[in-house]
Amino acid sequence: MQTFANLSEFTAHAGQPLGETDYITITQAMVDQFAEATGDHQWIHTDPDRAARESPYKAAIAHGFLTLSLAPRLLAEIYKVDSVKMGINYGANKIRFTNAVPVGSQVRLKAWLHHVEPQPANDPDHPGARAIMECVFEVEGETKPACVAELIVLLFE
């Protein structure tokens, strides 16, 4: 994990890699819980037997948005800014789901700090920054990533 003392130090890191996580296993339980939370019960995700018979992947696959939703958890393993009191997921400039993630696969995140911009705060005593990060979700053993996303996070001291 990379640790930065404050937003100035973090900003100076712009244009450089932040790091990568260890692999985590995508389980059917994770997929089923995501389906329950979102209402997306498409059989390609939630019916492993049918997926084994009928899908081109021969297994159930994770929802693309499940993979993306791992970003906050995984980014927390990659970096932290000690002075930051609050972080907010602000959005994304681009998201592409470029490969399937079969249940049982190992996924990791690689992140680069693209750039950092000042972010006005409601409270002038707590300055903020808007960090734009390129995030690549890799599937172990695959050359093509599962997801590539340019994510935006607001950070306040």
C-alpha positions as CSV (number, residue, x, y, z in Angstrom):
1,M,0.0,0.0,0.0
2,Q,1.2,3.5,-0.8
3,T,0.6,6.0,1.9
4,F,0.6,9.8,1.3
5,A,0.8,12.3,4.2
6,N,-1.6,14.8,2.6
7,L,-3.3,15.8,-0.6
8,S,-0.3,17.8,-1.8
9,E,1.9,14.7,-1.6
10,F,-0.8,12.7,-3.3
11,T,-1.2,15.3,-6.1
12,A,2.5,15.2,-6.7
13,H,2.2,11.5,-7.5
14,A,-0.1,12.3,-10.5
15,G,0.8,10.4,-13.7
16,Q,2.3,7.5,-11.8
17,P,1.1,4.0,-10.8
18,L,-0.6,3.6,-7.4
19,G,-0.1,-0.2,-7.3
20,E,-2.0,-3.4,-7.5
21,T,-3.9,-5.6,-5.1
22,D,-3.6,-9.3,-4.4
23,Y,-6.1,-11.5,-6.3
24,I,-9.5,-12.1,-4.7
25,T,-11.8,-15.0,-5.7
26,I,-15.2,-14.1,-7.2
27,T,-17.6,-16.6,-5.6
28,Q,-21.2,-17.6,-6.6
29,A,-22.3,-16.3,-3.2
30,M,-20.9,-12.8,-4.2
31,V,-22.7,-13.0,-7.5
32,D,-26.0,-14.1,-5.9
33,Q,-25.8,-11.3,-3.3
34,F,-25.2,-8.8,-6.0
35,A,-28.1,-10.1,-8.0
36,E,-30.3,-9.9,-4.9
37,A,-29.2,-6.3,-4.2
38,T,-29.7,-5.1,-7.8
39,G,-32.5,-7.3,-9.0
40,D,-30.4,-8.5,-11.9
41,H,-31.1,-12.3,-11.8
42,Q,-30.2,-13.1,-15.4
43,W,-29.4,-16.8,-15.6
44,I,-25.9,-16.2,-17.0
45,H,-25.0,-15.0,-13.5
46,T,-27.4,-16.9,-11.1
47,D,-27.9,-20.3,-12.6
48,P,-24.5,-22.1,-12.7
49,D,-26.0,-25.4,-14.1
50,R,-27.7,-23.6,-17.0
51,A,-24.6,-21.5,-17.6
52,A,-22.4,-24.6,-17.8
53,R,-24.7,-26.0,-20.4
54,E,-25.7,-23.0,-22.5
55,S,-23.3,-20.1,-22.1
56,P,-20.1,-19.6,-24.2
57,Y,-18.2,-19.3,-20.9
58,K,-19.3,-22.8,-19.6
59,A,-19.8,-21.2,-16.2
60,A,-21.8,-18.5,-14.4
61,I,-20.1,-15.1,-14.8
62,A,-20.0,-12.1,-12.5
63,H,-22.1,-9.1,-13.4
64,G,-19.9,-6.4,-14.9
65,F,-21.1,-3.9,-12.3
66,L,-20.2,-6.4,-9.6
67,T,-16.6,-6.3,-10.8
68,L,-16.7,-2.5,-10.9
69,S,-18.3,-2.3,-7.5
70,L,-15.2,-3.8,-6.0
71,A,-13.2,-0.6,-6.8
72,P,-13.7,1.1,-3.4
73,R,-12.7,-2.1,-1.5
74,L,-9.7,-2.7,-3.7
75,L,-8.5,0.9,-4.0
76,A,-8.4,1.0,-0.1
77,E,-5.8,-1.8,-0.4
78,I,-3.7,0.2,-2.8
79,Y,-3.4,3.7,-1.3
80,K,-4.4,6.0,1.5
81,V,-3.9,9.7,2.2
82,D,-3.4,10.1,6.0
83,S,-4.9,13.7,6.1
84,V,-8.1,12.7,4.3
85,K,-11.1,12.7,6.6
86,M,-13.7,11.8,3.9
87,G,-13.7,10.2,0.5
88,I,-16.7,10.2,-1.9
89,N,-17.1,8.1,-5.1
90,Y,-17.9,10.9,-7.6
91,G,-18.3,9.0,-10.8
92,A,-16.6,7.8,-13.9
93,N,-15.4,9.3,-17.2
94,K,-15.3,5.9,-18.9
95,I,-16.1,2.3,-18.1
96,R,-15.6,-0.6,-20.4
97,F,-16.4,-4.3,-19.6
98,T,-13.9,-6.0,-21.9
99,N,-13.9,-9.6,-20.7
100,A,-16.1,-12.0,-18.6
101,V,-15.3,-13.0,-15.1
102,P,-16.3,-16.6,-14.6
103,V,-17.3,-17.5,-11.0
104,G,-14.3,-19.0,-9.3
105,S,-11.9,-16.6,-11.1
106,Q,-9.3,-14.6,-9.4
107,V,-9.5,-10.8,-9.9
108,R,-7.1,-8.0,-9.0
109,L,-7.0,-4.3,-9.5
110,K,-4.2,-2.2,-10.9
111,A,-4.5,1.6,-10.5
112,W,-2.8,4.7,-11.8
113,L,-3.3,8.2,-10.6
114,H,-4.1,10.1,-13.8
115,H,-4.4,13.6,-12.3
116,V,-5.7,15.5,-9.3
117,E,-7.7,18.8,-9.4
118,P,-8.7,21.1,-6.6
119,Q,-12.3,20.4,-5.4
120,P,-14.1,23.2,-3.7
121,A,-15.5,22.2,-0.3
122,N,-18.5,23.5,1.5
123,D,-16.2,24.2,4.4
124,P,-13.1,26.2,3.5
125,D,-11.2,24.8,6.5
126,H,-11.4,21.3,4.8
127,P,-9.9,21.6,1.3
128,G,-10.5,18.9,-1.2
129,A,-9.3,17.3,-4.4
130,R,-10.8,15.4,-7.3
131,A,-8.6,12.4,-8.1
132,I,-9.0,10.7,-11.5
133,M,-7.7,7.2,-11.5
134,E,-7.4,4.6,-14.2
135,C,-8.4,1.3,-12.9
136,V,-7.8,-2.0,-14.6
137,F,-9.5,-5.2,-13.2
138,E,-7.4,-8.2,-14.3
139,V,-8.5,-11.8,-14.3
140,E,-5.7,-14.2,-13.4
141,G,-4.6,-16.1,-16.5
142,E,-6.3,-13.8,-19.0
143,T,-4.5,-11.3,-21.2
144,K,-7.6,-9.1,-21.7
145,P,-8.8,-7.3,-18.6
146,A,-12.3,-7.7,-17.3
147,C,-12.9,-4.0,-16.8
148,V,-11.1,-0.7,-17.5
149,A,-12.5,2.4,-15.8
150,E,-11.5,5.9,-15.3
151,L,-12.9,6.6,-11.9
152,I,-13.3,9.9,-10.0
153,V,-13.0,10.2,-6.2
154,L,-13.5,13.3,-4.1
155,L,-11.1,13.5,-1.1
156,F,-11.4,16.1,1.7
157,E,-9.0,16.9,4.5
